[in-house]
Amino acid sequence: MKVMFAGGGTGGHLYPAVAMAQELGERFPGTEVSFAGTENGIEGKEVPRLGYHLHTFRVRGFRRGGTPADILGNAAVLGDFMRAVWRAADLIKREQPDVVVGTGGFVSAPLLLASQMLGKKNLIQEQNAFPGVTTKMLSLLATEVHLSFPDSRKFLKRKTGVYVTGNPARSFRMPEVSVARKQFGLDPDLPALLVFGGSRGARSINNAVREWVGDIQRTSSIVWQTGALDYESIKKDFSASETLWIGPYIEDMGAAYAAADLVLCRAGASTVAELTNLGKPAVLVPYPYATGNHQFYNAEALSREGAAELVEDRNIAGTRVKELVMKLLMDGDARKKMADACRKHGKPDAAKELAMRIAGMAEEAQ
């Protein structure tokens, strides 16, 4: 079986593909897996590091504007895209994959379109509640489309061959709560808030938490991943204690999730998948500049059913949000209701289910 994955640009598009590739390798030894993407996206470093071959293309996303500069720029982007499609077609003819899998974003578009032009089996996996342009356009000719949120169906013209399978996410070794809190040097008896915003951090969240630290520490602990950009300045103002752990990055996220009673974070698709798989109550602050505002739709899909609290980025600095966080830290019953609702959205077997669908399609293609 030969499978070619197309997706990258960001970790949100790449890591679901990696999870499916790893699942295929474990379940079907001898599977030949390769990736297609760009040299400049995250896949340029991560795919070779993980031991997979990467076929590279020059492809860029379209500018979202109507100025003369945007129009001229998009003409060049379109030229790059068409060349990438023809190169992708040559690649598919040469490599002869049984199935092509696209995980969204402009990076996946050339290979998906070329596979459809050549009549190859192709599967689209969409991570976000609001599907991207690539998914909405190319889903019409895909063999199968797999979604992470039921809400996504309403944005697609296609109605058959569409499945809600979930978003393949990392799995974690989860230690006991007391062990996890000890790992971070925290008081094991106090409720704990986990704060993170990605490897670079989320400045609006960091700025808000700066103002809250003293109040929260009176009754709770904080595990605060600041991100690389803000760490040095935050470290000058706060010191680690049995109610506060600070670091630029958390290596052991399983321990961090285990230690936490409540999570304050962005609403990227991978983060949402992790939270729902674990059933972790969360206050979600969508990144307001994400393409198509997709993080807002991810958070809204959970908050509407009581599975999370949604706070818009522009509102996080207010006293109301601090009071909401502190109230949830003290209210175990409210957290349990949120956790139960959150867990209902989890799809911990997403990678396995998708791997089996890919294998079935490959068998049909042979």
C-alpha positions as CSV (number, residue, x, y, z in Angstrom):
1,M,0.0,0.0,0.0
2,K,1.3,3.4,-1.0
3,V,-0.2,6.6,0.6
4,M,0.8,10.2,-0.1
5,F,-0.1,12.9,2.4
6,A,-0.5,16.5,1.4
7,G,-0.7,19.1,4.2
8,G,1.4,21.5,6.1
9,G,2.2,25.2,6.4
10,T,1.2,25.0,10.1
11,G,1.3,22.2,12.6
12,G,-2.5,22.1,12.7
13,H,-2.5,20.8,9.1
14,L,0.6,18.7,9.4
15,Y,0.2,16.7,12.7
16,P,-3.1,15.1,11.8
17,A,-1.4,13.7,8.7
18,V,1.5,12.5,10.8
19,A,-0.9,10.8,13.2
20,M,-2.6,9.0,10.3
21,A,0.8,8.0,8.8
22,Q,2.0,6.6,12.1
23,E,-1.2,4.6,12.6
24,L,-0.9,3.2,9.1
25,G,2.7,2.1,9.8
26,E,1.7,0.4,13.0
27,R,-1.4,-1.4,11.7
28,F,-0.1,-2.2,8.2
29,P,3.7,-2.8,8.3
30,G,5.3,-2.2,4.9
31,T,3.0,0.7,4.0
32,E,5.0,3.2,1.9
33,V,4.2,6.7,3.1
34,S,5.4,10.0,1.7
35,F,4.4,13.7,2.1
36,A,4.1,16.6,-0.2
37,G,4.4,20.2,0.9
38,T,6.7,23.3,0.9
39,E,10.2,23.8,2.0
40,N,9.3,26.9,4.1
41,G,6.3,25.4,6.0
42,I,6.6,23.4,9.2
43,E,6.7,20.3,7.1
44,G,10.0,21.3,5.6
45,K,11.8,20.4,8.9
46,E,9.3,18.1,10.7
47,V,8.6,15.5,7.9
48,P,12.3,14.6,7.3
49,R,12.9,14.7,11.1
50,L,10.2,12.1,11.5
51,G,11.8,9.9,8.9
52,Y,9.4,10.4,6.0
53,H,10.2,11.6,2.5
54,L,9.0,15.1,1.5
55,H,8.2,16.1,-2.1
56,T,8.3,19.9,-2.2
57,F,6.3,22.4,-4.3
58,R,6.3,26.1,-4.7
59,V,2.8,27.1,-3.7
60,R,1.5,30.1,-1.8
61,G,-1.9,31.2,-0.3
62,F,-3.9,33.8,-2.0
63,R,-3.9,37.4,-0.6
64,R,-7.2,38.3,1.0
65,G,-7.7,41.8,-0.3
66,G,-8.8,43.7,-3.4
67,T,-6.0,46.3,-3.8
68,P,-4.1,46.4,-7.1
69,A,-1.1,45.0,-5.3
70,D,-3.2,42.1,-4.0
71,I,-4.6,41.4,-7.5
72,L,-1.1,41.4,-9.1
73,G,0.2,39.3,-6.3
74,N,-2.6,36.7,-6.7
75,A,-1.8,36.5,-10.4
76,A,1.7,35.3,-9.5
77,V,0.3,33.0,-6.8
78,L,-2.1,31.4,-9.4
79,G,0.8,30.8,-11.8
80,D,2.7,29.1,-9.0
81,F,-0.4,27.0,-8.2
82,M,-0.9,25.8,-11.8
83,R,2.7,24.8,-12.1
84,A,2.4,23.0,-8.7
85,V,-0.6,21.1,-10.0
86,W,1.2,19.9,-13.1
87,R,4.2,18.9,-11.0
88,A,1.9,17.1,-8.6
89,A,0.4,15.2,-11.5
90,D,3.8,14.1,-12.7
91,L,4.7,13.1,-9.2
92,I,1.5,10.9,-8.9
93,K,2.1,9.3,-12.2
94,R,5.7,8.5,-11.2
95,E,5.0,7.4,-7.6
96,Q,1.6,5.7,-8.2
97,P,0.1,6.1,-4.7
98,D,-3.0,4.1,-4.0
99,V,-4.5,6.9,-2.0
100,V,-3.8,10.6,-1.7
101,V,-4.8,12.2,1.6
102,G,-5.1,16.0,2.0
103,T,-5.4,17.7,5.4
104,G,-6.4,21.1,4.3
105,G,-4.6,24.4,3.7
106,F,-3.3,25.7,0.4
107,V,-0.3,23.4,0.7
108,S,-2.6,20.3,0.1
109,A,-4.5,21.8,-2.8
110,P,-2.1,20.9,-5.8
111,L,-1.8,17.3,-4.9
112,L,-5.5,16.8,-4.1
113,L,-6.5,18.5,-7.4
114,A,-4.0,16.5,-9.4
115,S,-5.2,13.2,-7.8
116,Q,-8.8,14.1,-8.7
117,M,-7.8,14.9,-12.3
118,L,-6.1,11.6,-12.6
119,G,-8.9,9.6,-11.0
120,K,-7.0,8.6,-8.0
121,K,-8.6,7.7,-4.7
122,N,-8.4,10.7,-2.4
123,L,-9.5,11.6,1.1
124,I,-9.9,15.0,2.7
125,Q,-9.5,15.4,6.4
126,E,-10.7,18.8,7.8
127,Q,-9.7,19.8,11.3
128,N,-11.8,23.0,11.9
129,A,-15.5,23.6,12.5
130,F,-15.4,26.2,9.6
131,P,-13.8,24.4,6.6
132,G,-11.1,26.1,4.7
133,V,-11.3,27.1,1.0
134,T,-9.4,24.0,-0.1
135,T,-11.8,21.6,1.6
136,K,-14.9,23.5,0.4
137,M,-13.8,23.5,-3.2
138,L,-12.1,20.1,-3.6
139,S,-14.6,18.2,-1.4
140,L,-16.9,18.0,-4.4
141,L,-14.7,15.5,-6.2
142,A,-13.1,13.8,-3.2
143,T,-13.6,10.1,-2.7
144,E,-14.4,10.7,0.9
145,V,-14.5,13.8,3.2
146,H,-13.9,13.4,6.9
147,L,-14.8,16.2,9.4
148,S,-13.9,16.9,13.0
149,F,-17.2,18.8,13.9
150,P,-20.8,18.0,12.9
151,D,-21.2,21.7,12.4
152,S,-18.9,21.6,9.4
153,R,-21.5,19.8,7.2
154,K,-23.5,23.0,6.7
155,F,-20.6,24.7,5.0
156,L,-20.2,22.0,2.4
157,K,-22.3,21.6,-0.8
158,R,-21.6,17.9,-0.8
159,K,-23.9,15.8,1.3
160,T,-22.9,12.2,0.6
161,G,-19.6,10.5,1.4
162,V,-19.1,13.0,4.3
163,Y,-18.2,11.5,7.7
164,V,-17.6,13.0,11.2
165,T,-14.5,11.0,12.2
166,G,-12.7,13.5,14.4
167,N,-9.3,15.1,14.3
168,P,-6.3,12.8,14.9
169,A,-4.5,14.2,18.0
170,R,-1.6,13.4,20.2
171,S,-2.2,10.8,22.9
172,F,-0.6,11.4,26.3
173,R,0.7,9.4,29.2
174,M,-1.4,10.8,32.1
175,P,0.1,10.4,35.6
176,E,-1.9,10.7,38.8
177,V,-2.9,14.2,39.7
178,S,-0.7,14.4,42.7
179,V,2.3,13.1,40.8
180,A,1.7,15.5,38.0
181,R,1.5,18.5,40.4
182,K,4.6,17.4,42.1
183,Q,6.4,17.3,38.8
184,F,5.6,21.0,38.4
185,G,6.5,21.8,42.1
186,L,2.9,22.6,43.0
187,D,0.8,22.1,46.1
188,P,-1.0,18.9,45.4
189,D,-4.1,19.9,47.3
190,L,-4.9,23.2,45.4
191,P,-6.9,23.3,42.2
192,A,-4.7,24.2,39.2
193,L,-5.1,26.3,36.1
194,L,-3.1,25.4,33.0
195,V,-2.4,28.4,30.7
196,F,-0.8,28.1,27.2
197,G,-0.9,29.7,23.8
198,G,1.4,27.6,21.6
199,S,5.2,27.5,21.3
200,R,5.4,31.2,20.7
201,G,2.7,32.1,23.2
202,A,-0.4,34.2,23.1
203,R,0.4,37.8,24.2
204,S,-3.2,38.8,25.0
205,I,-3.6,35.8,27.3
206,N,-0.2,36.4,28.9
207,N,-1.0,40.0,29.5
208,A,-4.3,39.1,31.2
209,V,-2.7,36.4,33.4
210,R,0.0,38.9,34.5
211,E,-2.8,40.9,36.2
212,W,-4.5,37.8,37.7
213,V,-1.6,35.9,39.2
214,G,-1.8,37.4,42.7
215,D,-5.6,36.8,43.0
216,I,-5.5,33.3,41.6
217,Q,-2.6,32.2,43.9
218,R,-4.7,32.9,47.0
219,T,-6.8,29.8,46.3
220,S,-5.3,27.9,43.3
221,S,-2.1,27.1,41.4
222,I,-1.0,28.0,37.9
223,V,1.0,26.1,35.3
224,W,1.9,28.9,32.8
225,Q,3.5,28.2,29.5
226,T,4.3,31.7,28.4
227,G,5.8,30.9,24.9
228,A,9.2,31.9,23.8
229,L,8.4,35.6,23.0
230,D,7.2,36.7,26.5
231,Y,9.1,34.3,28.8
232,E,12.1,36.6,29.6
233,S,9.9,39.6,30.5
234,I,7.5,37.5,32.6
235,K,10.3,35.7,34.4
236,K,11.5,39.1,35.7
237,D,8.2,39.8,37.3
238,F,7.2,36.4,38.8
239,S,9.1,33.6,40.6
240,A,8.3,29.9,40.7
241,S,6.6,28.7,43.9
242,E,4.3,25.9,45.1
243,T,1.4,27.9,43.5
244,L,3.2,28.9,40.2
245,W,5.2,27.2,37.5
246,I,6.4,29.3,34.6
247,G,8.2,28.2,31.5
248,P,8.5,29.0,27.8
249,Y,7.4,25.5,26.7
250,I,6.0,22.4,28.4
251,E,7.7,19.2,27.3
252,D,5.3,16.9,29.1
253,M,1.8,18.0,28.1
254,G,0.4,14.8,29.5
255,A,1.5,15.8,33.0
256,A,0.3,19.4,32.5
257,Y,-3.2,18.2,31.5
258,A,-3.2,15.8,34.4
259,A,-2.3,18.5,36.9
260,A,-4.9,20.9,35.6
261,D,-8.5,21.3,36.7
262,L,-9.1,24.0,34.2
263,V,-7.4,25.1,31.0
264,L,-7.1,28.6,29.5
265,C,-5.9,28.6,25.9
266,R,-6.5,29.3,22.2
267,A,-8.9,27.2,20.2
268,G,-6.8,25.7,17.4
269,A,-8.1,22.4,16.0
270,S,-5.4,20.2,17.6
271,T,-5.9,21.8,21.0
272,V,-9.6,21.4,20.8
273,A,-9.2,17.7,19.9
274,E,-6.9,17.1,22.9
275,L,-9.3,18.8,25.3
276,T,-12.3,16.9,24.1
277,N,-10.4,13.5,24.0
278,L,-9.4,14.1,27.7
279,G,-12.6,15.8,28.8
280,K,-10.8,18.9,30.1
281,P,-12.9,22.0,31.1
282,A,-11.6,25.0,29.3
283,V,-11.9,28.7,28.8
284,L,-11.2,29.2,25.1
285,V,-9.8,32.4,23.6
286,P,-9.8,32.1,19.8
287,Y,-6.9,33.7,18.0
288,P,-8.8,36.6,16.2
289,Y,-6.5,36.6,13.1
290,A,-6.7,32.9,12.2
291,T,-7.7,32.3,8.6
292,G,-11.5,32.5,8.2
293,N,-11.7,33.1,12.0
294,H,-11.8,29.3,12.2
295,Q,-10.8,29.3,15.9
296,F,-13.9,31.2,16.8
297,Y,-16.1,28.5,15.1
298,N,-14.1,25.7,16.9
299,A,-14.7,27.4,20.3
300,E,-18.3,28.2,19.5
301,A,-19.1,24.6,18.6
302,L,-18.1,23.6,22.1
303,S,-19.4,26.5,24.1
304,R,-22.9,26.2,22.6
305,E,-23.3,22.8,24.3
306,G,-21.7,23.8,27.6
307,A,-18.4,22.0,26.8
308,A,-16.3,25.1,27.2
309,E,-16.5,28.8,27.9
310,L,-15.8,31.1,24.9
311,V,-14.1,34.5,25.5
312,E,-13.2,36.7,22.6
313,D,-9.7,38.0,22.5
314,R,-10.7,41.6,22.8
315,N,-12.5,40.9,26.1
316,I,-10.0,38.8,27.9
317,A,-8.4,41.6,29.9
318,G,-11.6,42.4,31.7
319,T,-12.3,41.6,35.4
320,R,-15.3,39.5,34.3
321,V,-13.0,36.9,32.7
322,K,-10.8,36.7,35.8
323,E,-13.8,36.2,37.9
324,L,-15.1,33.5,35.5
325,V,-11.8,31.6,35.7
326,M,-11.6,31.9,39.5
327,K,-15.2,30.8,39.9
328,L,-14.6,27.7,37.7
329,L,-11.5,26.8,39.7
330,M,-13.6,26.8,42.9
331,D,-16.7,25.1,41.5
332,G,-16.1,21.4,41.0
333,D,-19.7,20.6,40.0
334,A,-19.6,23.2,37.2
335,R,-16.2,21.8,35.9
336,K,-17.6,18.3,36.0
337,K,-20.6,19.3,33.8
338,M,-18.3,21.0,31.4
339,A,-15.9,18.0,31.3
340,D,-18.8,15.6,30.6
341,A,-20.1,17.7,27.8
342,C,-16.6,18.2,26.4
343,R,-15.9,14.4,26.5
344,K,-18.9,13.8,24.3
345,H,-17.1,15.6,21.5
346,G,-14.0,13.6,21.8
347,K,-12.9,11.2,19.1
348,P,-9.8,9.4,20.6
349,D,-9.9,6.8,17.9
350,A,-9.9,9.2,15.0
351,A,-6.4,8.2,13.7
352,K,-7.3,4.5,13.8
353,E,-10.7,5.0,12.0
354,L,-9.1,7.2,9.3
355,A,-6.2,4.7,8.9
356,M,-8.8,1.9,8.3
357,R,-10.7,4.0,5.8
358,I,-7.5,4.8,3.9
359,A,-6.5,1.1,3.9
360,G,-10.0,0.2,2.6
361,M,-9.7,2.7,-0.2
362,A,-6.2,1.4,-1.1
363,E,-7.5,-2.1,-1.3
364,E,-10.2,-0.9,-3.7
365,A,-7.6,0.9,-5.8
366,Q,-5.4,-2.2,-6.3
